[in-house]
Amino acid sequence: MPGTRLTALLLAAFSITVLRAQDTTATANQPSGRPSHTSAGPRPPVGELKIAEPTLPPVIHICMAHCGPLMWDNGHYINFGPENTSIYTVESFTRESVIIHRTDKGRFPLTATLTGRMSDDGESVVNGKIDWTSGNSGSSPFTAEWGSRILSQDPYEGQRWWLDVPCDASSHISIEKASERAEQLLEADDLIHAICWMRIGATQGDAMAQGALASILYRGVGVPVNIPEAAHWAEKASAQNYYLGEHVLSNMFASGVGKPKDPAKAEFWRARYEKDKLANDRAEQQAQEARQQRAQAQAQQNQQAGVLMLQLLLGAFSVDSESHSSSGSGPNRYEQLKAGCAGGSSNACAQSGGTPPE
């Protein structure tokens, strides 16, 4: 998978999973503050019928006049806009009834109630309707989606929405898109579906996906431990010098789990891991520095463009001022008045202080 953002998200997922293993309460899988009565426990495998009520997702993508994400924060969903901050309070979030109250705070205070029911897969709202209760009037439809419905980008209008793309070999998706979808699902705290997209990328030869899968399956992060498959993907990733695969192989040879115990091979792969991880970290640091330099260069260009525009505006004012001087005031105007006075104009003589000819 291109880049290292997925690795960072994956490491975060490892940390989250370790913390969850220490918490056996019914709300362990929920963002802080979400109502416990909506808990459905861990997500089932892809394609399995979901019977329990779904949990409140960390992110909901909603489309009304425009599309945008609602982020869970301190007991509400929040959407920050240029004029208003919209706060969404959930009254009901079940398969039969979705009721959410919206209150806008900012330049244009509005209130509304959103209603609908859930789709069969429990990952979107169907028959969604928004009724404006103040600051606006009337009703209109809306859509809201979450979970495994993958975030995509409209190439024409720049709007973002979720696409229900099946995660299987028939998807015919590129490595880049598989990586993007895995990242989005990790951000949405949906490790099961993220792993599915990692497999799509790994099968196409993506070293980062192969190394990530090897580490996940070896540790049993969000899925049962699968040593044979972990060894398979570790070998694939290591053949492309990807450090996560090398790390798994080193551990396998050191412990004798998945590979015959062999201290020499364990040391060999440990040295390879340290070397390739260092190279990866350096490449990421260089890429980050390059991004910062591009951002600084862009900021300088914007500043220079602003100075140039200011100079052009000041120049235009100066030209305009000179034009007014030549037509209505200053030395040129005085000469015109003197000439008028010499021609017999008493008004011109009065303005220039001259004496009319006899």
C-alpha positions in Angstrom: 0.0 0.0 0.0 1.5 3.3 -1.0 2.8 5.6 1.8 3.1 4.9 5.5 -0.2 6.3 6.8 -1.8 2.9 6.8 1.1 1.6 9.0 0.5 4.4 11.5 -3.2 3.6 11.6 -2.5 -0.1 12.0 -0.1 0.5 14.9 -2.9 2.7 16.5 -5.3 -0.2 16.0 -2.9 -2.5 17.8 -2.8 -0.1 20.8 -6.6 0.1 20.8 -7.0 -3.6 20.7 -4.6 -4.1 23.6 -6.6 -1.7 25.7 -9.9 -3.4 24.7 -8.6 -6.7 25.8 -8.4 -5.3 29.3 -12.0 -4.0 29.3 -14.8 -6.6 29.1 -17.7 -4.3 29.6 -20.5 -4.0 27.1 -19.4 -0.6 26.0 -15.7 -1.4 25.3 -16.2 -1.0 21.6 -18.0 2.4 21.7 -16.6 5.9 21.6 -16.7 7.6 25.0 -20.1 8.8 25.9 -22.2 6.8 23.4 -25.3 5.2 24.9 -24.7 1.6 26.0 -28.2 0.4 25.0 -27.2 0.5 21.4 -24.2 -1.9 21.8 -24.1 -4.9 19.5 -20.7 -6.2 20.5 -18.0 -7.0 18.0 -18.8 -6.8 14.2 -19.5 -10.2 12.6 -17.6 -11.4 9.5 -18.3 -9.8 6.1 -21.5 -11.1 4.6 -22.9 -12.5 7.9 -26.5 -11.3 8.7 -26.5 -8.8 11.6 -29.4 -9.3 13.9 -28.5 -7.1 16.9 -29.0 -3.4 16.9 -25.9 -1.6 15.6 -23.7 0.6 17.7 -23.5 4.4 17.1 -20.6 4.7 14.6 -17.7 7.1 15.2 -18.4 8.8 11.9 -21.6 9.2 9.9 -21.5 10.7 6.4 -24.7 12.6 5.7 -26.0 14.2 2.5 -28.6 16.9 2.5 -28.0 20.0 0.3 -24.3 19.0 0.7 -22.4 16.0 1.9 -20.2 15.9 5.0 -19.0 13.9 8.0 -20.6 14.0 11.4 -18.0 13.2 14.1 -18.9 11.8 17.5 -17.8 14.1 20.3 -18.9 14.2 24.0 -22.4 12.6 23.5 -23.3 14.3 20.2 -22.4 14.2 16.5 -20.7 17.5 15.4 -20.3 19.1 12.0 -18.2 22.2 11.7 -19.2 24.6 8.9 -18.0 28.0 7.7 -21.0 29.8 9.2 -22.5 27.3 11.7 -21.6 24.4 13.9 -24.3 21.7 13.7 -24.9 19.6 16.8 -26.8 16.3 16.2 -28.4 14.7 19.3 -29.5 11.0 18.9 -32.9 10.1 20.3 -33.3 6.7 18.7 -30.8 4.6 16.7 -32.5 1.2 16.0 -33.3 -0.7 12.8 -36.9 0.4 12.9 -36.4 4.0 14.0 -33.7 6.6 13.6 -34.5 10.0 15.2 -31.8 12.7 15.4 -32.3 16.3 16.5 -30.2 19.0 14.9 -29.4 22.4 16.4 -27.2 24.9 14.6 -25.1 27.4 16.5 -23.6 30.4 14.6 -24.6 33.0 12.1 -27.8 31.2 11.0 -29.4 29.3 14.0 -31.6 26.5 12.7 -33.2 23.4 14.3 -34.5 20.3 12.6 -35.5 16.7 13.2 -34.1 13.9 11.1 -36.1 10.6 10.9 -35.9 7.4 9.0 -35.1 3.7 9.4 -32.0 1.6 8.8 -31.1 -0.4 5.8 -31.1 -4.2 6.1 -27.3 -4.2 6.7 -27.6 -1.7 9.5 -25.1 0.7 7.9 -27.3 3.5 6.3 -30.6 5.4 6.7 -33.4 4.7 4.2 -36.5 6.9 3.8 -34.6 9.7 5.5 -36.5 12.9 6.0 -35.4 16.2 7.6 -38.2 18.5 9.0 -37.1 22.0 9.7 -38.6 23.2 13.0 -37.1 26.8 13.2 -35.1 29.2 11.0 -36.3 27.3 7.9 -39.4 25.6 6.7 -40.5 22.5 4.9 -39.2 19.0 4.6 -36.6 17.3 2.4 -34.9 13.9 2.0 -31.5 13.1 3.3 -29.1 10.1 3.2 -26.7 9.0 5.9 -24.2 6.1 5.7 -21.4 4.6 7.8 -19.5 1.4 8.5 -18.3 -0.6 5.5 -19.7 1.8 3.0 -16.5 3.1 1.6 -15.8 6.8 1.5 -15.1 8.0 -2.1 -14.5 11.3 -3.9 -16.6 12.8 -6.7 -14.1 13.7 -9.4 -16.5 16.3 -10.8 -18.0 18.1 -7.9 -15.6 17.3 -5.1 -18.3 15.9 -2.8 -17.6 12.9 -0.6 -19.9 10.0 0.0 -19.9 6.3 0.9 -20.1 3.6 -1.7 -21.3 0.1 -0.9 -18.5 -1.8 -2.6 -18.3 -5.6 -1.8 -14.9 -6.6 -0.4 -14.1 -9.7 -2.4 -12.0 -10.8 -5.3 -14.7 -9.7 -7.8 -14.2 -6.0 -6.8 -11.5 -5.5 -9.4 -10.0 -2.7 -7.4 -6.5 -1.2 -7.6 -3.9 -1.5 -4.9 -4.2 2.3 -4.3 -8.0 2.1 -3.8 -7.7 -1.0 -1.6 -5.2 0.9 0.6 -7.4 4.0 0.7 -10.4 1.9 1.8 -8.4 0.0 4.5 -7.2 3.4 5.9 -10.8 4.8 6.0 -12.1 1.7 7.8 -9.3 1.8 10.3 -10.1 5.4 11.0 -13.8 4.3 11.4 -12.6 1.7 14.0 -13.8 -1.1 11.7 -10.8 -3.5 11.7 -12.7 -6.5 10.4 -13.5 -4.8 7.1 -10.2 -3.0 6.9 -8.4 -6.4 7.0 -10.6 -7.6 4.2 -9.3 -4.7 2.0 -5.8 -5.4 3.1 -6.2 -9.0 1.7 -7.3 -7.5 -1.6 -4.1 -5.4 -1.8 -1.9 -8.2 -0.5 -3.2 -10.6 -3.1 -2.1 -8.1 -5.8 1.4 -8.0 -4.4 1.3 -4.9 -2.1 4.2 -5.3 0.3 2.6 -3.0 3.0 -0.6 -4.9 3.0 1.3 -8.2 3.2 3.3 -7.1 6.1 0.3 -5.6 7.9 -1.6 -8.8 7.5 1.3 -10.9 8.7 1.6 -8.8 11.9 -2.2 -8.8 12.4 -2.6 -12.5 12.0 0.5 -13.3 14.1 -0.7 -11.2 17.0 -4.4 -11.9 16.6 -5.4 -8.3 16.4 -9.1 -8.1 15.9 -9.2 -11.6 14.4 -8.2 -15.1 15.5 -4.5 -15.9 15.4 -3.6 -17.6 12.1 0.1 -18.6 12.2 0.3 -20.4 8.8 -1.3 -17.4 6.9 0.8 -15.0 8.9 3.9 -16.9 7.8 2.7 -16.8 4.2 2.3 -13.1 4.1 5.5 -12.5 6.2 7.5 -14.3 3.5 5.8 -12.3 0.7 6.4 -9.0 2.4 10.0 -9.9 3.3 10.8 -10.8 -0.3 10.0 -7.1 -1.0 12.1 -5.8 1.9 9.1 -4.6 3.9 10.0 -4.5 7.6 6.8 -5.7 9.2 7.1 -9.0 7.4 10.7 -9.3 8.5 9.8 -8.6 12.1 7.2 -11.4 12.1 9.7 -13.9 10.6 12.3 -12.9 13.2 9.8 -13.6 15.9 8.8 -16.9 14.4 12.3 -18.2 14.1 13.1 -17.0 17.6 10.1 -18.6 19.2 9.7 -21.7 17.0 6.0 -20.7 16.3 5.3 -20.9 12.6 8.9 -21.7 11.7 11.4 -24.2 13.2 13.3 -22.5 16.0 16.5 -21.2 14.6 18.4 -18.4 16.5 20.7 -17.7 13.5 17.8 -17.0 11.2 16.0 -15.1 13.9 19.0 -12.8 14.2 19.3 -12.5 10.4 15.7 -11.3 10.0 16.0 -9.1 13.1 18.9 -7.3 11.5 17.0 -7.0 8.2 14.0 -5.6 10.0 16.1 -2.9 11.8 17.8 -1.9 8.6 14.7 -1.7 6.5 12.6 0.0 9.2 15.3 2.6 9.5 15.3 3.1 5.8 11.5 3.4 5.8 11.6 5.9 8.7 14.1 8.0 6.8 12.1 7.9 3.7 9.0 9.0 5.6 10.9 11.8 7.3 12.3 13.0 3.9 8.8 12.9 2.4 7.4 14.9 5.4 10.2 17.4 5.0 9.5 17.7 1.3 5.8 18.3 2.0 6.7 21.0 4.5 9.0 22.6 2.0 6.3 22.6 -0.7 3.9 24.1 1.8 6.4 26.8 2.7 7.1 27.5 -1.0 3.4 27.8 -1.6 2.9 30.1 1.3 5.8 32.3 0.0 4.2 32.3 -3.5 0.9 33.3 -2.0 2.6 36.1 0.0 4.4 37.4 -3.1 1.2 37.2 -5.1 -0.5 39.3 -2.4 2.3 41.9 -2.4 2.1 42.1 -6.2 -1.6 42.5 -6.1 -1.2 45.3 -3.5 1.4 47.0 -5.7 -0.9 46.8 -8.7 -3.8 48.3 -6.8 -1.6 51.1 -5.4 -0.4 51.7 -8.9 -3.9 51.9 -10.2 -4.8 54.4 -7.5 -1.8 56.5 -8.4 -2.6 56.6 -12.1 -6.2 57.4 -11.3 -5.1 60.2 -9.0 -2.8 61.7 -11.7 -5.7 61.5 -14.2 -7.9 63.5 -11.9 -5.1 66.0 -11.3 -4.7 66.6 -15.0 -8.4 67.1 -15.6 -9.6 69.0 -12.6 -6.8 70.4 -10.3 -3.2 71.2 -10.0 -0.9 73.2 -12.4 -2.6 72.1 -15.6 -5.9 73.4 -14.3 -4.4 76.7 -13.3 -3.0 77.2 -16.8 -6.4 76.4 -18.3 -8.0 79.1 -16.0 -5.4 81.7 -17.0 -6.0 81.0 -20.6 -9.7 81.4 -20.1 -9.2 84.6 -18.3 -7.1 86.0 -21.1 -9.9 85.0 -23.5 -12.3 87.2 -21.6 -13.9 84.8 -19.1 -14.6 86.7 -15.9 -15.3 83.4 -14.1 -11.9 82.1 -15.1 -10.3 85.3 -14.0 -12.0 85.1 -10.6 -10.8 81.6 -10.1 -7.2 82.2 -11.3 -6.9 85.7 -9.7 -6.2 87.3 -13.1 -7.5 90.5 -14.7 -9.8 90.3 -17.7 -8.5 92.0 -20.9 -9.9 95.5 -21.6 
